[in-house]
Amino acid sequence: MANSLTVFSLLGVVLLMFVVAALLRDVRALQHAMANVLPPRRRQVSAFASPAAAPRDALVLVVSTHCPACQARASALVQLASGAAERVVLLSADAGAAAWVDGSPVEAIIDPILLGELGVDATPQLLRYGPDGTERLRRAVGSDEDLRRLFEAGPNKQTVSAETV
């Protein structure tokens, strides 16, 4: 009797693995289809331009409050932002994200419309804009080390390439 239950349990697990694999394949297909439906990304954003008298880059970390990695990257951004020459911005559609950078030199922008116009397909993602508001960099940030490396790279070492666009 115990052997029969064990065999049926194992068969059930194998069946569930096939079901999960099929669902993941469907999710990937939907993600691929949505990538083709998203509006084109804005290459120049006046909200991230700086005054001509004091030109500087803007580093924008795009986050979602539903993403645990986003909160961790926001904490790392707060540490990196002190003394930064660039304007450092946290951009989200959710007002709760502003609390992650409250009381720090990071500027929180809560604007779902702007976020939609940027065409960000994954979070957390770091965007670098030049003094005129032109996008120079777009990279997914997988770890605090990635964020530090991208943050410290500077405007002349990183440019937008075909793979980032």
DSSP file with accessible surface (Angstrom, degrees, kcal/mol):
  #  RESIDUE AA STRUCTURE BP1 BP2  ACC     N-H-->O    O-->H-N    N-H-->O    O-->H-N    TCO  KAPPA ALPHA  PHI   PSI    X-CA   Y-CA   Z-CA
    1    1 A M     >        0   0  178      0, 0.0     4,-2.0     0, 0.0     5,-0.2   0.000 360.0 360.0 360.0 -46.0    0.0    0.0    0.0
    2    2 A A  H  >  +     0   0   68      1,-0.2     4,-2.1     2,-0.2     5,-0.2   0.877 360.0  53.3 -64.4 -37.4    2.8    2.5    0.9
    3    3 A N  H  > S+     0   0  132      2,-0.2     4,-2.3     1,-0.2    -1,-0.2   0.895 107.4  51.3 -64.5 -39.3    4.7    1.6   -2.3
    4    4 A S  H  > S+     0   0   65      1,-0.2     4,-2.6     2,-0.2     5,-0.2   0.921 109.8  49.1 -64.6 -42.6    1.6    2.4   -4.4
    5    5 A L  H  X S+     0   0  100     -4,-2.0     4,-2.4     1,-0.2    -1,-0.2   0.895 110.6  51.1 -64.5 -38.7    1.1    5.8   -2.7
    6    6 A T  H  X S+     0   0   77     -4,-2.1     4,-2.5     2,-0.2    -2,-0.2   0.927 110.8  47.9 -63.7 -44.6    4.8    6.6   -3.3
    7    7 A V  H  X S+     0   0   83     -4,-2.3     4,-2.5     1,-0.2    -2,-0.2   0.934 113.1  47.8 -63.6 -44.5    4.5    5.7   -6.9
    8    8 A F  H  X S+     0   0  145     -4,-2.6     4,-2.3     1,-0.2    -1,-0.2   0.883 111.1  52.1 -65.2 -36.6    1.3    7.8   -7.4
    9    9 A S  H  X S+     0   0   76     -4,-2.4     4,-2.3    -5,-0.2    -1,-0.2   0.929 110.2  47.5 -64.2 -44.8    2.9   10.7   -5.5
   10   10 A L  H  X S+     0   0  109     -4,-2.5     4,-2.4     2,-0.2    -2,-0.2   0.903 111.3  50.9 -64.1 -40.5    6.0   10.6   -7.8
   11   11 A L  H  X S+     0   0  104     -4,-2.5     4,-2.5     1,-0.2    -1,-0.2   0.899 109.4  51.7 -62.4 -39.5    3.7   10.5  -10.9
   12   12 A G  H  X S+     0   0   33     -4,-2.3     4,-2.6     2,-0.2    -2,-0.2   0.912 109.1  49.5 -63.6 -41.0    1.8   13.4   -9.6
   13   13 A V  H  X S+     0   0   79     -4,-2.3     4,-2.2     2,-0.2    -2,-0.2   0.926 111.1  49.5 -64.1 -43.7    5.0   15.4   -9.1
   14   14 A V  H  X S+     0   0   69     -4,-2.4     4,-1.9     2,-0.2    -2,-0.2   0.931 111.2  49.7 -62.5 -42.5    6.2   14.6  -12.6
   15   15 A L  H  X S+     0   0  113     -4,-2.5     4,-2.1     1,-0.2    -2,-0.2   0.923 109.8  50.8 -62.6 -42.9    2.8   15.6  -14.0
   16   16 A L  H  X S+     0   0  112     -4,-2.6     4,-2.7     1,-0.2    -1,-0.2   0.875 106.2  55.8 -63.5 -35.5    3.0   18.9  -12.1
   17   17 A M  H  X S+     0   0  125     -4,-2.2     4,-2.3     1,-0.2    -1,-0.2   0.915 107.7  48.5 -63.3 -40.2    6.5   19.6  -13.5
   18   18 A F  H  X S+     0   0  146     -4,-1.9     4,-2.2     2,-0.2    -2,-0.2   0.905 111.4  50.0 -66.3 -38.6    5.1   19.2  -17.0
   19   19 A V  H  X S+     0   0   71     -4,-2.1     4,-2.4     2,-0.2    -2,-0.2   0.937 111.5  47.9 -65.0 -44.7    2.2   21.6  -16.2
   20   20 A V  H  X S+     0   0   78     -4,-2.7     4,-2.7     1,-0.2     5,-0.2   0.917 110.5  52.1 -63.8 -41.3    4.6   24.2  -14.7
   21   21 A A  H  X S+     0   0   50     -4,-2.3     4,-2.1    -5,-0.2    -1,-0.2   0.917 109.9  49.1 -61.9 -40.6    6.9   23.9  -17.7
   22   22 A A  H  X S+     0   0   30     -4,-2.2     4,-2.1     2,-0.2    -1,-0.2   0.914 111.3  49.6 -65.8 -40.4    4.0   24.5  -20.1
   23   23 A L  H  X S+     0   0  103     -4,-2.4     4,-2.5     1,-0.2    -2,-0.2   0.912 109.7  50.9 -65.5 -40.8    2.8   27.5  -18.1
   24   24 A L  H  X S+     0   0   82     -4,-2.7     4,-2.5     2,-0.2    -1,-0.2   0.897 108.4  52.3 -63.5 -38.6    6.3   29.0  -18.1
   25   25 A R  H  X S+     0   0  154     -4,-2.1     4,-2.1    -5,-0.2    -1,-0.2   0.923 110.5  48.5 -62.7 -41.0    6.5   28.6  -21.9
   26   26 A D  H  X S+     0   0   90     -4,-2.1     4,-2.3     2,-0.2    -2,-0.2   0.903 110.3  51.1 -65.9 -40.4    3.2   30.4  -22.2
   27   27 A V  H  X S+     0   0   69     -4,-2.5     4,-2.6     2,-0.2    -2,-0.2   0.925 109.9  49.5 -63.1 -44.0    4.4   33.2  -19.9
   28   28 A R  H  X S+     0   0  155     -4,-2.5     4,-2.4     1,-0.2    -1,-0.2   0.908 110.1  51.1 -61.8 -40.0    7.6   33.7  -22.0
   29   29 A A  H  X S+     0   0   60     -4,-2.1     4,-2.4     2,-0.2    -1,-0.2   0.914 111.0  48.2 -63.8 -40.7    5.5   33.8  -25.2
   30   30 A L  H  X S+     0   0  116     -4,-2.3     4,-2.7     2,-0.2    -2,-0.2   0.907 110.6  51.0 -65.8 -40.5    3.3   36.5  -23.6
   31   31 A Q  H  X S+     0   0  126     -4,-2.6     4,-1.9     2,-0.2    -2,-0.2   0.918 111.0  48.6 -63.0 -41.5    6.3   38.5  -22.5
   32   32 A H  H  X S+     0   0  131     -4,-2.4     4,-1.0     1,-0.2    -2,-0.2   0.917 112.1  48.6 -64.6 -42.1    7.7   38.3  -26.0
   33   33 A A  H  X S+     0   0   49     -4,-2.4     4,-0.6     1,-0.2     3,-0.5   0.903 110.5  51.3 -64.9 -39.9    4.4   39.4  -27.5
   34   34 A M  H >X S+     0   0  106     -4,-2.7     4,-1.7     1,-0.2     3,-0.9   0.853 101.7  61.1 -67.2 -33.0    4.1   42.3  -25.0
   35   35 A A  H 3< S+     0   0   54     -4,-1.9    -1,-0.2     1,-0.3    -2,-0.2   0.846 105.3  48.7 -62.1 -30.4    7.6   43.5  -25.9
   36   36 A N  H 3< S+     0   0  119     -4,-1.0    -1,-0.3    -3,-0.5    -2,-0.2   0.622 111.7  49.7 -82.7 -13.3    6.4   44.0  -29.4
   37   37 A V  H << S+     0   0  106     -3,-0.9    -2,-0.2    -4,-0.6    -1,-0.2   0.702  84.3 105.8 -96.7 -23.0    3.3   45.9  -28.3
   38   38 A L  S  < S-     0   0   72     -4,-1.7     3,-0.1     1,-0.1    83,-0.0  -0.202  80.7-102.0 -59.8 147.7    5.0   48.4  -25.9
   39   39 A P        -     0   0   74      0, 0.0    -1,-0.1     0, 0.0     3,-0.1  -0.294  49.1 -86.6 -65.8 156.0    5.2   52.0  -27.2
   40   40 A P        -     0   0  118      0, 0.0     2,-0.1     0, 0.0    79,-0.1  -0.311  51.0-102.8 -63.6 147.3    8.6   53.0  -28.6
   41   41 A R        -     0   0   56     78,-0.1     2,-0.5    -3,-0.1    77,-0.2  -0.414  30.0-116.0 -70.5 145.5   11.0   54.3  -25.9
   42   42 A R        -     0   0   78     75,-0.9     3,-0.1     1,-0.1    -1,-0.1  -0.687  22.6-166.8 -81.1 128.8   11.6   58.1  -25.6
   43   43 A R  S    S+     0   0  108     -2,-0.5    92,-3.2     1,-0.2     2,-0.4   0.715  76.6  39.7 -88.2 -24.3   15.2   58.9  -26.4
   44   44 A Q  B     -A  134   0A 107     90,-0.2     2,-0.5    85,-0.1    90,-0.2  -0.993  65.9-175.5-131.0 125.9   15.1   62.4  -25.1
   45   45 A V    >   -     0   0    0     88,-2.9     3,-1.6    -2,-0.4     4,-0.2  -0.958  15.3-160.7-126.3 112.7   13.3   63.3  -21.9
   46   46 A S  G >  S+     0   0   97     -2,-0.5     3,-1.4     1,-0.3    -1,-0.1   0.790  88.9  69.8 -64.5 -25.5   13.1   66.9  -20.9
   47   47 A A  G 3  S+     0   0   45      1,-0.3    -1,-0.3    86,-0.1    86,-0.1   0.760 104.2  43.0 -63.6 -21.5   12.3   65.9  -17.3
   48   48 A F  G <  S+     0   0    1     -3,-1.6    85,-0.4    85,-0.1    -1,-0.3   0.333  90.4 109.0-107.5   6.4   15.8   64.7  -17.0
   49   49 A A    <   -     0   0   35     -3,-1.4    83,-0.2    83,-0.2     8,-0.1  -0.491  59.7-140.0 -78.3 153.1   17.6   67.6  -18.7
   50   50 A S        -     0   0   25     81,-2.8    -2,-0.1    -2,-0.1     8,-0.0  -0.775  28.9 -87.0-111.3 159.8   19.6   70.0  -16.6
   51   51 A P    >   -     0   0   91      0, 0.0     3,-1.0     0, 0.0    -1,-0.1  -0.303  34.6-122.1 -62.9 147.8   19.9   73.8  -16.9
   52   52 A A  T 3  S+     0   0  102      1,-0.3    80,-0.0     2,-0.1    -2,-0.0   0.809 111.1  60.9 -61.6 -29.3   22.5   75.0  -19.4
   53   53 A A  T 3  S+     0   0  103      1,-0.3    -1,-0.3     0, 0.0    -3,-0.0   0.792 119.3  24.9 -69.9 -27.9   24.2   76.9  -16.6
   54   54 A A  S <  S-     0   0   59     -3,-1.0    -1,-0.3    77,-0.1     2,-0.1  -0.581  82.8-169.7-135.9  71.3   24.9   73.7  -14.6
   55   55 A P        +     0   0   84      0, 0.0     2,-0.3     0, 0.0    -3,-0.1  -0.427  19.9 148.9 -69.6 133.3   25.0   70.8  -17.0
   56   56 A R        -     0   0  114     -2,-0.1    -6,-0.1    75,-0.1    30,-0.1  -0.977  43.6-103.0-157.8 155.9   25.1   67.3  -15.4
   57   57 A D        -     0   0   11     -2,-0.3    30,-2.7    -8,-0.1     2,-0.4  -0.344  27.4-136.3 -73.9 161.5   23.9   63.8  -16.1
   58   58 A A  E     -bC  87 129B   1     71,-2.6    71,-2.9    28,-0.2     2,-0.6  -0.990   8.4-157.3-120.8 127.6   20.8   62.3  -14.5
   59   59 A L  E     -bC  88 128B   1     28,-3.3    30,-3.2    -2,-0.4     2,-0.5  -0.934  14.2-168.4-102.6 123.0   20.9   58.7  -13.2
   60   60 A V  E     -bC  89 127B   0     67,-3.3    67,-3.0    -2,-0.6     2,-0.6  -0.957  10.7-163.1-120.2 118.9   17.4   57.2  -13.0
   61   61 A L  E     -bC  90 126B   0     28,-2.9    30,-2.7    -2,-0.5     2,-0.5  -0.910  13.1-152.9-100.0 117.2   16.7   53.9  -11.2
   62   62 A V  E     +bC  91 125B   0     63,-3.3    63,-1.7    -2,-0.6     2,-0.3  -0.806  25.1 169.4 -93.0 126.0   13.3   52.6  -12.3
   63   63 A V        -     0   0    2     28,-2.4    30,-0.5    -2,-0.5     2,-0.4  -0.872  28.8-145.6-134.1 165.4   11.7   50.4   -9.7
   64   64 A S    >   -     0   0   30     -2,-0.3     3,-1.5     3,-0.2     6,-0.2  -0.988  19.9-135.6-129.4 141.2    8.4   48.8   -8.7
   65   65 A T  T 3  S+     0   0   47     -2,-0.4     6,-0.1     1,-0.3    -1,-0.1   0.668 105.0  63.1 -71.3 -13.2    7.1   48.4   -5.2
   66   66 A H  T 3  S+     0   0  156      1,-0.1    -1,-0.3     4,-0.0    -3,-0.0   0.405  88.1  85.5 -86.9   1.5    6.2   44.7   -6.0
   67   67 A C    <>  -     0   0   23     -3,-1.5     4,-1.4     1,-0.2     3,-0.4  -0.909  59.1-164.1-111.6 111.5    9.9   43.9   -6.6
   68   68 A P  H  > S+     0   0  110      0, 0.0     4,-1.7     0, 0.0    -1,-0.2   0.873  94.1  55.5 -62.2 -34.5   12.0   42.9   -3.6
   69   69 A A  H  > S+     0   0   40      1,-0.2     4,-2.6     2,-0.2     5,-0.2   0.849 101.8  58.9 -65.5 -32.3   15.2   43.4   -5.7
   70   70 A C  H  > S+     0   0    0     -3,-0.4     4,-2.3     2,-0.2    -1,-0.2   0.910 104.2  49.2 -63.6 -42.1   14.1   47.0   -6.4
   71   71 A Q  H  X S+     0   0   97     -4,-1.4     4,-2.0     2,-0.2    -1,-0.2   0.913 111.4  49.6 -65.3 -38.8   13.9   47.9   -2.7
   72   72 A A  H  X S+     0   0   37     -4,-1.7     4,-1.9     1,-0.2    -2,-0.2   0.921 111.9  47.8 -65.3 -41.8   17.4   46.5   -2.2
   73   73 A R  H  X S+     0   0   30     -4,-2.6     4,-2.4     1,-0.2    -1,-0.2   0.865 108.5  55.4 -67.6 -34.0   18.8   48.5   -5.2
   74   74 A A  H  X S+     0   0    0     -4,-2.3     4,-2.0     2,-0.2    -1,-0.2   0.917 106.8  50.2 -64.9 -39.0   17.1   51.6   -3.9
   75   75 A S  H  X S+     0   0   62     -4,-2.0     4,-1.5     1,-0.2    -2,-0.2   0.914 111.8  47.8 -63.6 -41.2   18.9   51.2   -0.6
   76   76 A A  H  X S+     0   0    7     -4,-1.9     4,-2.1     1,-0.2    -1,-0.2   0.877 108.6  55.4 -66.6 -36.7   22.2   50.8   -2.5
   77   77 A L  H  X S+     0   0    0     -4,-2.4     4,-2.1     1,-0.2    -2,-0.2   0.900 102.8  55.6 -63.0 -39.9   21.3   53.9   -4.6
   78   78 A V  H  X S+     0   0   40     -4,-2.0     4,-0.8     1,-0.2    -1,-0.2   0.918 109.1  47.4 -59.1 -42.4   20.9   56.0   -1.4
   79   79 A Q  H  < S+     0   0  150     -4,-1.5     3,-0.4     1,-0.2    -1,-0.2   0.897 115.1  45.3 -66.6 -39.8   24.4   55.0   -0.3
   80   80 A L  H  < S+     0   0   38     -4,-2.1    -1,-0.2     1,-0.2    -2,-0.2   0.765 103.0  66.5 -74.1 -25.8   25.9   55.8   -3.7
   81   81 A A  H >< S+     0   0    5     -4,-2.1     3,-2.2    -5,-0.2     2,-0.3   0.758  71.1 102.1 -73.3 -25.1   24.0   59.1   -4.2
   82   82 A S  T 3< S+     0   0   81     -4,-0.8    22,-0.0    -3,-0.4    -4,-0.0  -0.430 100.6   3.0 -66.5 123.1   25.7   61.1   -1.4
   83   83 A G  T 3  S+     0   0   87     -2,-0.3    -1,-0.3     1,-0.2     2,-0.1   0.550  93.8 152.5  80.4   9.5   28.3   63.3   -3.0
   84   84 A A    <   -     0   0   29     -3,-2.2    -1,-0.2     1,-0.1     4,-0.1  -0.450  44.1-146.9 -73.6 143.0   27.4   62.3   -6.5
   85   85 A A  S    S+     0   0   78     -2,-0.1    -1,-0.1     2,-0.1     2,-0.1   0.748  79.4  75.5 -77.3 -24.9   28.0   64.8   -9.3
   86   86 A E  S    S-     0   0   32    -30,-0.1     2,-0.5     1,-0.1   -28,-0.2  -0.454  93.9-104.6 -84.8 160.5   24.9   63.5  -11.2
   87   87 A R  E     -b   58   0B  45    -30,-2.7   -28,-3.3    -2,-0.1     2,-0.5  -0.722  39.6-150.8 -78.6 126.9   21.3   64.1  -10.4
   88   88 A V  E     -b   59   0B   8     -2,-0.5    19,-2.8    17,-0.4     2,-0.4  -0.921  18.3-179.5-111.5 124.0   20.1   60.8   -8.9
   89   89 A V  E     -bd  60 107B   0    -30,-3.2   -28,-2.9    -2,-0.5     2,-0.5  -0.951  23.6-154.3-128.0 140.3   16.4   59.9   -9.4
   90   90 A L  E     -bd  61 108B   1     17,-3.0    19,-3.0    -2,-0.4     2,-0.5  -0.974  22.6-165.8-108.7 120.5   14.2   57.0   -8.3
   91   91 A L  E     +bd  62 109B   0    -30,-2.7   -28,-2.4    -2,-0.5     2,-0.3  -0.925  19.3 146.6-114.5 130.8   11.3   56.6  -10.8
   92   92 A S  E     - d   0 110B   0     17,-2.0    19,-1.7    -2,-0.5   -28,-0.1  -0.975  49.6-135.1-152.7 163.1    8.3   54.5  -10.1
   93   93 A A  S    S+     0   0   37    -30,-0.5     2,-0.5    -2,-0.3    17,-0.1   0.570  89.5  78.8 -92.3 -13.2    4.6   54.4  -10.7
   94   94 A D  S >  S-     0   0   46    -31,-0.3     3,-1.6     1,-0.1     4,-0.4  -0.853  70.9-147.8-105.4 126.5    3.9   53.5   -7.1
   95   95 A A  G >  S+     0   0   76     -2,-0.5     3,-1.4     1,-0.3     4,-0.5   0.778  93.4  72.0 -61.9 -25.7    3.9   56.2   -4.4
   96   96 A G  G >  S+     0   0   45      1,-0.3     3,-0.8     2,-0.2     4,-0.4   0.765  84.3  68.2 -62.5 -24.0    5.3   53.7   -1.8
   97   97 A A  G X  S+     0   0    0     -3,-1.6     3,-1.2     1,-0.2     4,-0.5   0.792  85.2  69.5 -68.0 -26.3    8.7   53.7   -3.5
   98   98 A A  G X  S+     0   0   32     -3,-1.4     3,-1.2    -4,-0.4     4,-0.4   0.849  90.1  62.0 -61.5 -31.6    9.3   57.3   -2.4
   99   99 A A  G X  S+     0   0   72     -3,-0.8     3,-0.7    -4,-0.5    -1,-0.3   0.779  91.3  67.7 -65.7 -24.0    9.6   56.1    1.2
  100  100 A W  G <  S+     0   0   48     -3,-1.2    -1,-0.2    -4,-0.4    -2,-0.2   0.767 113.4  28.5 -66.4 -26.7   12.6   54.0    0.2
  101  101 A V  G X  S+     0   0    5     -3,-1.2     3,-1.5    -4,-0.5     5,-0.3   0.216  86.3 141.2-119.5  12.9   14.7   57.2   -0.5
  102  102 A D  T <  S+     0   0  141     -3,-0.7    -3,-0.1    -4,-0.4     5,-0.1  -0.295  73.2  15.1 -60.4 134.1   13.0   59.6    1.9
  103  103 A G  T 3  S+     0   0   84      1,-0.3    -1,-0.3     3,-0.1    -4,-0.0   0.675 107.5 104.4  76.4  18.2   15.5   61.9    3.6
  104  104 A S  S <  S-     0   0   30     -3,-1.5    -1,-0.3     2,-0.3    -3,-0.1  -0.746  87.4-103.2-122.1 171.5   18.3   61.1    1.1
  105  105 A P  S    S+     0   0   82      0, 0.0     2,-0.4     0, 0.0   -17,-0.4   0.526  89.7 106.7 -74.2  -0.3   19.8   63.0   -1.8
  106  106 A V        -     0   0    9     -5,-0.3     2,-0.5   -19,-0.1    -2,-0.3  -0.651  68.4-138.0 -81.8 129.3   17.9   60.8   -4.2
  107  107 A E  E     -d   89   0B  81    -19,-2.8   -17,-3.0    -2,-0.4     2,-0.5  -0.738  13.4-145.4 -87.2 127.7   15.0   62.5   -5.8
  108  108 A A  E     -d   90   0B  39     -2,-0.5     2,-0.5   -19,-0.2   -17,-0.2  -0.838  14.3-172.4 -96.5 126.7   11.8   60.4   -6.0
  109  109 A I  E     -d   91   0B  30    -19,-3.0   -17,-2.0    -2,-0.5     2,-0.7  -0.983   4.8-168.7-118.7 119.3    9.6   60.9   -9.1
  110  110 A I  E     +d   92   0B  62     -2,-0.5   -17,-0.2   -19,-0.2   -15,-0.1  -0.910  32.2 137.6-108.2 101.5    6.2   59.1   -9.0
  111  111 A D     >  -     0   0   58    -19,-1.7     4,-2.4    -2,-0.7     5,-0.2  -0.747  29.9-176.4-151.2  94.0    4.9   59.3  -12.5
  112  112 A P  H  > S+     0   0   77      0, 0.0     4,-2.2     0, 0.0     5,-0.1   0.838  88.5  55.0 -63.7 -29.0    3.2   56.3  -14.2
  113  113 A I  H  > S+     0   0  121      2,-0.2     4,-2.1     1,-0.2     5,-0.2   0.953 110.1  44.0 -70.3 -48.0    2.7   58.3  -17.4
  114  114 A L  H  > S+     0   0   10      1,-0.2     4,-1.7     2,-0.2    -1,-0.2   0.928 112.7  53.4 -60.6 -42.7    6.4   59.1  -17.8
  115  115 A L  H  X>S+     0   0   33     -4,-2.4     5,-0.8     1,-0.2     4,-0.8   0.917 108.8  49.2 -59.7 -41.8    7.3   55.6  -16.8
  116  116 A G  H ><5S+     0   0   41     -4,-2.2     3,-0.6     1,-0.2    -1,-0.2   0.881 108.9  52.8 -65.1 -37.1    5.1   54.2  -19.5
  117  117 A E  H 3<5S+     0   0   77     -4,-2.1   -75,-0.9     1,-0.2    -1,-0.2   0.804 101.5  60.4 -70.0 -27.4    6.6   56.6  -22.1
  118  118 A L  H 3<5S-     0   0    0     -4,-1.7    -1,-0.2   -77,-0.2    -2,-0.2   0.733  98.4-139.0 -73.6 -21.9   10.1   55.4  -21.2
  119  119 A G  T <<5 +     0   0    7     -4,-0.8     2,-0.4    -3,-0.6   -78,-0.1   0.861  31.0 176.9  68.9  37.1    9.3   51.8  -22.2
  120  120 A V      < -     0   0   28     -5,-0.8    -1,-0.2     1,-0.1     3,-0.1  -0.625  10.7-173.8 -76.4 124.8   11.1   50.1  -19.4
  121  121 A D        +     0   0   95     -2,-0.4     2,-0.3     1,-0.2    -1,-0.1   0.543  63.1  25.0-100.5  -8.7   10.4   46.4  -19.7
  122  122 A A  S    S-     0   0   47    -60,-0.0    -1,-0.2   -59,-0.0   -60,-0.1  -0.993  80.5-102.7-152.3 150.4   12.0   45.1  -16.5
  123  123 A T  S    S+     0   0   56     -2,-0.3   -60,-0.2     1,-0.1   -53,-0.1  -0.933  89.5  38.7-125.8 153.0   12.9   46.5  -13.0
  124  124 A P  S    S+     0   0    9      0, 0.0    17,-2.3     0, 0.0     2,-0.4   0.595  79.2 159.8 -74.6 145.5   15.2   47.4  -11.4
  125  125 A Q  E     -CE  62 140B   9    -63,-1.7   -63,-3.3    15,-0.3     2,-0.5  -1.000  30.6-143.8-137.5 136.8   16.7   49.3  -14.4
  126  126 A L  E     -CE  61 139B   0     13,-3.1    13,-2.4    -2,-0.4     2,-0.4  -0.877  16.1-173.4-104.5 130.3   19.2   52.1  -14.5
  127  127 A L  E     -CE  60 138B   0    -67,-3.0   -67,-3.3    -2,-0.5     2,-0.5  -0.956   8.5-156.8-119.1 139.8   19.0   54.8  -17.1
  128  128 A R  E     -CE  59 137B   0      9,-1.9     8,-3.7    -2,-0.4     9,-1.4  -0.980   9.4-168.8-118.1 128.3   21.6   57.5  -17.7
  129  129 A Y  E     -CE  58 135B   0    -71,-2.9   -71,-2.6    -2,-0.5     6,-0.2  -0.937  17.3-128.9-115.9 139.2   20.5   60.8  -19.4
  130  130 A G    >   -     0   0    0      4,-2.8     3,-2.4    -2,-0.4   -80,-0.1  -0.168  41.4 -87.5 -73.9 175.5   22.9   63.4  -20.6
  131  131 A P  T 3  S+     0   0   37      0, 0.0   -81,-2.8     0, 0.0   -75,-0.1   0.793 130.3  52.7 -58.2 -27.3   22.6   67.1  -19.7
  132  132 A D  T 3  S-     0   0   85    -83,-0.2   -83,-0.2     2,-0.1   -84,-0.1   0.422 123.2-103.9 -89.0   3.0   20.3   67.7  -22.6
  133  133 A G  S <  S+     0   0    0     -3,-2.4   -88,-2.9   -85,-0.4     2,-0.4   0.570  72.2 146.1  87.6  11.3   18.0   64.8  -21.5
  134  134 A T  B     -A   44   0A  46    -90,-0.2    -4,-2.8   -86,-0.1    -1,-0.3  -0.669  54.1-113.9 -85.3 132.4   19.2   62.3  -24.2
  135  135 A E  E     +E  129   0B  12    -92,-3.2    -6,-0.2    -2,-0.4    25,-0.2  -0.425  40.6 166.6 -66.4 130.7   19.3   58.7  -23.1
  136  136 A R  E     +     0   0B  74     -8,-3.7     2,-0.3     1,-0.3    -7,-0.2   0.594  61.9  23.5-115.9 -23.8   22.9   57.3  -22.9
  137  137 A L  E     +E  128   0B   0     -9,-1.4    -9,-1.9    22,-0.1    -1,-0.3  -0.997  48.2 178.0-149.6 143.4   22.5   54.1  -21.0
  138  138 A R  E     +E  127   0B   6     -2,-0.3     2,-0.4   -11,-0.2   -11,-0.2  -0.880  22.6 154.0-148.1 110.3   19.8   51.5  -20.3
  139  139 A R  E     -E  126   0B  62    -13,-2.4   -13,-3.1    -2,-0.3     2,-0.2  -0.999  42.4-121.5-141.5 139.8   20.7   48.5  -18.2
  140  140 A A  E     -E  125   0B  66     -2,-0.4     2,-0.7   -15,-0.2   -15,-0.3  -0.535  30.1-137.5 -71.2 143.1   19.0   46.0  -15.9
  141  141 A V        +     0   0    4    -17,-2.3   -68,-0.1    -2,-0.2     3,-0.1  -0.912  26.8 173.6-111.8 109.1   20.5   46.0  -12.5
  142  142 A G        +     0   0   59     -2,-0.7     2,-0.3     1,-0.1    -1,-0.1   0.690  63.6   6.4 -89.3 -20.9   20.9   42.5  -11.1
  143  143 A S  S  > S-     0   0   42      1,-0.1     4,-2.1   -70,-0.0     5,-0.1  -0.957  75.7-100.4-153.1 169.7   22.9   43.3   -7.9
  144  144 A D  H  > S+     0   0   73     -2,-0.3     4,-2.6     1,-0.2     5,-0.2   0.864 123.0  55.9 -62.9 -35.2   24.2   46.1   -5.7
  145  145 A E  H  > S+     0   0  102      2,-0.2     4,-2.6     1,-0.2    -1,-0.2   0.903 105.6  50.6 -64.6 -41.4   27.6   45.5   -7.4
  146  146 A D  H  > S+     0   0   47      2,-0.2     4,-2.7     1,-0.2     5,-0.3   0.931 111.1  49.3 -58.6 -45.8   26.1   46.0  -10.8
  147  147 A L  H  X S+     0   0    0     -4,-2.1     4,-2.8     2,-0.2     5,-0.2   0.938 111.5  48.2 -61.7 -45.1   24.5   49.3   -9.6
  148  148 A R  H  X S+     0   0   86     -4,-2.6     4,-2.6     2,-0.2    -2,-0.2   0.939 112.8  48.4 -60.9 -45.4   27.8   50.5   -8.2
  149  149 A R  H  X S+     0   0  117     -4,-2.6     4,-0.8     1,-0.2    -2,-0.2   0.935 115.8  42.9 -62.5 -45.8   29.7   49.6  -11.4
  150  150 A L  H  < S+     0   0    2     -4,-2.7     4,-0.5     1,-0.2     3,-0.3   0.878 114.1  52.2 -68.3 -36.6   27.1   51.4  -13.6
  151  151 A F  H >< S+     0   0   14     -4,-2.8     3,-0.5    -5,-0.3    -2,-0.2   0.916 114.3  41.6 -65.3 -42.1   26.9   54.3  -11.2
  152  152 A E  H 3< S+     0   0  110     -4,-2.6    -1,-0.2    -5,-0.2    -2,-0.2   0.551  91.4  87.8 -84.7  -7.7   30.6   54.9  -11.1
  153  153 A A  T 3< S-     0   0   14     -4,-0.8     4,-0.4    -3,-0.3    -1,-0.2   0.839  82.6-148.8 -63.9 -32.6   31.2   54.3  -14.9
  154  154 A G    X>  -     0   0   15     -3,-0.5     4,-0.9    -4,-0.5     3,-0.7   0.064  28.1 -73.9  81.7 164.0   30.5   57.9  -15.7
  155  155 A P  T 34 S+     0   0   41      0, 0.0    -1,-0.2     0, 0.0    -2,-0.1   0.782 126.5  51.1 -69.7 -27.7   29.0   59.5  -18.8
  156  156 A N  T 34 S+     0   0  151      1,-0.2    -2,-0.1    -3,-0.1     3,-0.1   0.655 107.2  52.1 -87.6 -14.1   32.0   59.0  -21.1
  157  157 A K  T <4 S+     0   0  165     -3,-0.7     2,-0.4    -4,-0.4    -1,-0.2   0.671 108.1  49.6 -94.5 -21.2   32.5   55.3  -20.4
  158  158 A Q     <  +     0   0   38     -4,-0.9     2,-0.3    -8,-0.1    -1,-0.2  -0.980  61.7 166.9-122.6 129.8   29.0   54.0  -21.0
  159  159 A T        -     0   0   95     -2,-0.4     2,-0.3    -3,-0.1   -21,-0.2  -0.923  45.6 -88.4-132.4 163.3   26.9   54.8  -24.1
  160  160 A V        -     0   0   43     -2,-0.3     2,-0.2   -25,-0.2   -23,-0.1  -0.542  49.6-171.7 -71.7 128.3   23.7   53.4  -25.5
  161  161 A S    >>  -     0   0   42     -2,-0.3     3,-1.0   -23,-0.1     4,-1.0  -0.683  40.1 -96.2-114.0 175.5   24.5   50.4  -27.7
  162  162 A A  T 34 S+     0   0   97      1,-0.3     3,-0.4    -2,-0.2    -1,-0.0   0.851 122.7  55.1 -61.2 -33.8   22.3   48.4  -30.0
  163  163 A E  T 34 S+     0   0  165      1,-0.2    -1,-0.3     0, 0.0    -3,-0.0   0.746 107.4  49.1 -75.1 -20.1   21.9   45.7  -27.4
  164  164 A T  T <4        0   0   13     -3,-1.0    -1,-0.2   -25,-0.0    -2,-0.2   0.629 360.0 360.0 -90.3 -14.0   20.6   48.2  -24.8
  165  165 A V     <        0   0   69     -4,-1.0   -27,-0.0    -3,-0.4    -3,-0.0  -0.569 360.0 360.0 -95.0 360.0   18.0   49.8  -27.1
